[in-house]
Amino acid sequence: MGFWLARAFQPGAVALFHCVRLFLFESNLVNSARNFQGLRDLTLKNIVQPEEVSGVVEHLFRHEAGKMVATLTKIFGIEHLTLAEDVVQETLARALQTWPFYGVPKNPSAWIMRASRNLALDVVRRRKVFQNKQAEIIRLMDRETAGVDEAIFSEEEIRDDRLRLMFVCCHPAIPADAQVALALKTLCGFGLTEISRAFLTTDAAIAKRITRAKQKIRQARIPFEIPPGEELAQRLESVLESLYLLFNEGYKASSGDNLVREELCDEAIRLAELLAEHPAGNQPKTHALLALMLLNASRTPTRVDSEGNLLRLKEQDRTHWDQPMIARGMFHFAQSAAGDELSEYHLQAGIAACHCTAKDYESTDWRQILLLYDRLTEFDQSPVVALNRAVAFAKIHGPQAGITAVAAIRSSQKLKSYYLLYAVLGEFESQLNHKKVAAEHFRRSFELAETKSERAFLLKRLQSCSNDGT
């Protein structure tokens, strides 16, 4: 039953998502790549395969593209966001053309920023639209540094620019689905195909979504700034909601072969960390959301087996949970306790913490989890939260009490097409040894589920009940 509880807050809209690999020639690149020190999470000491090298370059491009788009957007103006993206894209294309032959620069980040700056200066000098502010733009960009391997813009400047762009992408005037798509493209460096696969739609549909979002930015004259004063609280809420949606779309796919899209989870966590580190985003609610993300993501390596089959919480090998990530999550959970604010993110993070701190499944503090769900229903009266509360209630009072709790859900009609409703009822009936009734629930859940791993799991539960009932 822990599986169903752990999935409480995953609306999901993600199925198949594949990173576009950037294949480069192995010669020269491998040797020069050993000089690269810019990635925290990757080492190049043992890289000998072209696929591994391409992964390092892809990782670099993913991170640097978002930084430069944000910086150039500040210089060009938010109305020229597309131009900033085009300049950065051209820079990355030039890197792909030159690096395989000349090697990765000593400081790849500085190379990309400098090349983007040079291309941007060319654009500014050519286009009439910048004629009136050409001198000011050139002054901002035309900075001389001691060497070609030194950064043009400081990390603090880049951080602030990315945060400004984050508030633009997540402005409440932009539809929620467009916010996430725009953030993935501008802040995370995702291509249209990558985003369309994540949203289970076409490149054309995503392109239209992003185009409309940019039109809304121009029409509403959304400023490229971190909101001041009282407006910050409202706008911060929109940013957090977008990051939460982005994480959920990675944490639980709604259909397709893969249950988890780790790339989306990683980007959501990375952006949330950027937000939490800045004074404007260093709020208890931000730390609570970041704690929730980290604690849930820590279990990712154990959520499926080697063949991609789903593993319930009680079946997961806790020795393979990411302990450093749990520690980071608990740190931010402690940070979220500052002040008197209590949010849905606090309560959800508390539930995740109960699971992550239990030494084994049998040690799970279900009474504390139930108390947290009781408080959560005061914030969120959705039937999905009530369903998960029923699971926790059943862990303490038994499966029959769980069935009664499900029947008492006020808006249960909204759950009729929700596959986890029938999965939960199937588990309750199975525990009561009502195998025939349980089988019917599992059959209905199987019909409604869309991810391959979940359908395989539900089919096994259905077959188990059918065999026992004959």
N, C-alpha and C positions, 0 to 999 in steps of 0.2 A: 504493500500500500504506500510505502514511502515514495515510490516512483510518481504516483499520481499527485501526492502532496508537493513534491519538489517541482512539479510542472505547473503550479498554480497560476503563475503570472506570465505565462508565455503565450500571448495571442498569436505571435509569429506570422510572417508573410513570406518566409524565405524558403526556397527549395534548393535548386542546384546553383552553385556559385563556383566558378573556376578562375583562379588568378591567371592573367595572361603572362606566360613566361617570356622573358626576353633572352632569346638564345644568342650567345656571342661565341666568337672563336675562342678556343681554349688557349692557344699560344699567345704569348705576350701578356694577356689579361691575367692569367693565373699568377705569373711572376710579379707583376706590378701590383696585383691585388693585395699582396702581403703587406704593402705599406699602408693599407687603409685601416684607420683606427676609429672611424666615425660611427660604427654600429655597436650599440651596447650588447645586443643579444646574439650577435653572430661572430664567429671567429673564422679566420681564413687559413689557419695553419695547415689544416689537412685537406683543403679544397683541391681536388684534382680533376673533378668531372665538370664538363661544360654546364650541365644542369644545375650543379651547385653554385657555380659562378653566376649564372643567370639569376638564380634566386637572390643572391646578395645584391646584384645590381637592381633587380626589381624592388627589393626592400628599400634600397637607397632612394630610388626614384619616387616610390610611394610617399616617403616622408618629405623629401626635399621639394617635390612639386607643390604640395600644399603650402609650404612655407613661402615659396616664391610667389605663388598666386596671391597670397594674402598681402605680401609686401608690395607687389606691383599694383594691386588693386588700390591700396592706399595712395600710391603715387599717381596713377591714371585717373582715379575716381571710380566709385562703385558702379557708375553707369557704363564703365568700360571693363566690366568683369570678364566678359568673353574675350576681349583683346588680351588681357593678362593671362588667361588660360592658353590662348594661342601662342603667345610668346614663350611660355614655359614648355609647351608641347614641342615647339620647334627646337628649343634648347636640348631637350631630352633626345630628340631625333638626331641632333648633331653629336651628342655623346655616344649614341649607338653606332654612328658612322666612324667615329675617330678612336674611341677607346679600344676596340679590338686590335687596332694596329699600333697605337702609341702607348697603350697601357692606361690603367686607372690612375688619375692624378694623385699626388701625395695627399691632397685634401679634396676629395670629390665634392663635398658640400660647397666649398668655396668656389670650385670650378663651375658648378652648376649656377650658383648665384651670380658669379661674374659674367658668365656667358649670357644669362638671362638679362642682366643689366645692360650688356652691350647691345643685344637685340632690341631691348626696349628703347634705348637711346636712338637707335636707327629709326624705329617706328615714330617716335616723338618728333624727330627732325623732318620726317617725310609727310606726316599727316597734318592737314590744315586744322583739324578739330582741336589740336593742341597748340595752335599758333599763339593764342593769347597768354597761355601759361607755360610756354616752352622753356623759358629761362628758369622758372621756378622748379619745374620738373627735372631739368638737367642738373640744376644745383643739388637737388635731393639725391640724384642717382650717381652723379659723376664724382665719386669719392676716390681719392688715391690712397692706396695702402702700401705698406712696405714691400709686399711681395705678392705674386700671383696666387699663392697658396693661403693667403690670409683672407678672413671673412670681410665682406664689404659692410654688411649690416650686423649689428650686435644681436646676440641671442634675445636680449630684453626687447629690442625693437620688433624682432620677428614674432616673439611670443605675444606681444600686445596686438600686432596686426592680425595674427591668427585668431585671437580672441574676438577682435572687432568683427572679422568675417564670420565667426561662429554665431555672433548675435544677429548678423544680417541674415544668414541662412535660416536661422530659427526664429525669424520674426513672426509674430502671430498673424500678420496679414497674409502670410504664405501658407497654403494648405499643408497639413502635417506630412502627407506622403511626399509632397514636393520638397519639403524641408530636408528630409532624410536623403532624398536623391541628390539634391543640390549640395548638401554637406559632403556626401560621398565623392562627388565629382571635384568640388573645389578645395575641400579641406583634406581629403584623403587620397586624392589622385586616382580615383577609380575611373575606368573607361565606361562608355555607354554600354558595351556588351556585358561587362562585369555587373553593372548595376541592373540591367534588364534581367540577367539570370538570377540575381538575388531577389528581384521582385516578381519573377515568373511572368514576365511580359516581354514585349519586343523592344528593340533598340529605338524604333520610331516613337513608341509610346513614352519611353523615358526621355527622349530628346524633347518631345512636346511638353512634358511635365517640367523639365528644367527650363525650357524657353519661357513658359508661362510664369515660372517663378522669377526669372530675371526681368520679365516685363512688369511684374508686380513690384519688384524692387525699384524700377525706374518710375512707374506711375505713382507709387506711394512715397517716392523720394525718401526711401529708408536710408538714414545716415550711416556712414561707415564709422561707427563709434561704439564704445562701451557705454550703455545707457547711464545717465546720471541720476542721482537722488532716488526718489520713490519709484521711478520707472524701472529701475534695475531689478527690483523684486519680481515684478510682473514678467519682465523679459527673461529673467533667469529661469522662471518656471517653464517657459516655452523651450528654452535650451535644454533643460533637464529632461523634459518630456521627449524631445527629439532624440537625445542620447539614449534614453531608456528604450525607446522604440527601436533604435538602431541596434542596441545590444540584444533585445529580444528576438529580432529578426535573424541574428546570428546564433543565438542560444537554442532556439527551437524552430526548425523549419516547419512550414505548414504542409509541404508536400515534397515529393522527389525522393532521391535515393539517400541523401545525407540528412542525419538528424541535426547536426551542428555545422555552422559556418563560422569557423574560428576567426577568419579574417575580419568579419564584421564585429565580433566580440572584442577583438584586439583594438580595432579602431575606436570603438565606443569607449573603452577603458582609457586609451591614450588621450582622447579629447577630454574626457572627464578629469583626468589627472592634470591636464593643462589648465582646465577651468579652476580646479581646486587650488592650484599653486598661485593663482592670481588673486590679489586683494578683492577684486570685484566678484569672484566666484568662490572665495574662501568662506563658505557659509555652511552651517550644520547640515542642511539639506543636501548640498553637493557632496559632502563627505559620506552621508548616509547612502546616496545612490552609488557612489564609487565603491563603498563597502559591499553593497548588495551585488554589484557586478563582479568584483574580485572573488567574493566568497562562492558565488555560483560558478564562476569560470574555473575555479580551482578544481572542480570535480570533472571537468571536461574529459580528461584522459581516460576516465573509467566509466563513462556513460554508455559506451558501446564496447563490445568485445572485438577481437581481432578480425572478425568477419562482418563487422558492422551491425551485429544484433544488439538490440537495446538491453541494457542492464538496469534493473530497478535499484533504488537506493540501497536496499538491504543486500543486494548482490554485488555491489561495487567494492573493489579492493581499496580500502582506505589508505593503505600504505603507499598507493600511487597517486593520492591526491596531492596537489601542488602546495606543499607546506609554506614555502616563501610567499606564495600568493595569498594563502590564508592569513599569514602574519600581516601582510599589507592590508588585507581586508579588515582585520581586527583593529589595526592602527587607525584606519579611517573611521571605523565604527566608534572607537573611543573619541575621535575628534568630533564626530557628529553629536556627541552628548553635550557640547558647549551650549550654554543658553537654555532657554525654556521651550524651544521649538520642537514639536513632534509632528512628523509627516508620515505619509504612507511608506516612503522609502526607509525611514527609521524602523518601522514595524516589519517590513519585508526583510530588511537586513538582519533584524533580530531573529527572525525565523531561520534565515540562512545560517546565522551564527550558531544557533542551537544544533543544527545538523553537522556543521563543520567541527564543532568542539566536542561532540560525542565520540568517545573512544571506539564505540562500535554501534551497530544499529539498535541493539537491545538497550543501550544506555541513553538513547534519545529522550530528552526531557519533553514528552508530549504535553504535559500539563502546562508548561511554560509556553509551548507553541500554541496551545489552545487559547491561553490568555492573550497572546499577541494577535491571534485571529479575531478574538472578541473585540479588541480595540480597533483592528483594521476594518471591521465591518462598520464601525462608526464613521470612518472616512470614505469607505468604498462599499456601497451596498449592491454591487454587481453579483449576479448569481454564481459567477465563477469563484469569487472569494468565498461565498457561502458554501459552495460545493467543497472547497478545500478545507473549510472549517469543519464540515461534516466528517471528512477523513480523519482530522485530528481528534474530533469528538469520539469517533469510533475506536480509535487507538486506546482510549481511556475507558469508555463505557461499553464497548462491544459492537459487533456488526449490526445487530438489530437496531441499536440506538442510532447508528450511522444511517440506516435506511429511513428511520423516522425523521432524522435531521434533514435528509435530502428532500423528503416529502414536504417538509415545512418551509422550504425555500419559496419566498413570495413570488418571485418572477421566474419560476421554474420553466414556464413556457419557452423562455428564451434559450433554455438549455436543450430543447428537444433535438436540435441538430448538432449538438456538441458531443463529439465522440467520447470525451472523458466522462461524461455523465454515465454512460452505459458501462464504461470500463470500471468505474467506481462501484456501481450497483452490482456488476458481475463479481467483483472481488468480495463484496459484502455477502452476496448470496452463496458464493463458493465457500466462504468461511462457515456459513450456517449449514453447509452440506446440501444446499438446494441446487444440485448440479444442473438440472434441466432448465431452471429459471436463469441460473448463471450463464448457461450456454447461450440462451436467447439474448441476454444483454451483451455478451462478448461478440455475438454475431452482428448485432446492430452497431456496436462500436467499430468492428472491423470494416463494415460497409462505409462508415463515415470517415475513418482515418485515411490520411493521404500519404504520410511518409512511409517509405518501404520498411524501415526498421520497426516502426510501430505496428504496421499491418502484420509483419511476421510474428511479432510478439503476441498480438491479439489472436492470431490464428492458432498459435500454440496453446493459449489459454482456452480457446474455444474447443480445440481438439481434446485437451485434457478433461474438460468438463463433459464433453460428449462421450468420451471413452468410459469415464467413471459412472456416467448415468445409464449406460447400457447394461 
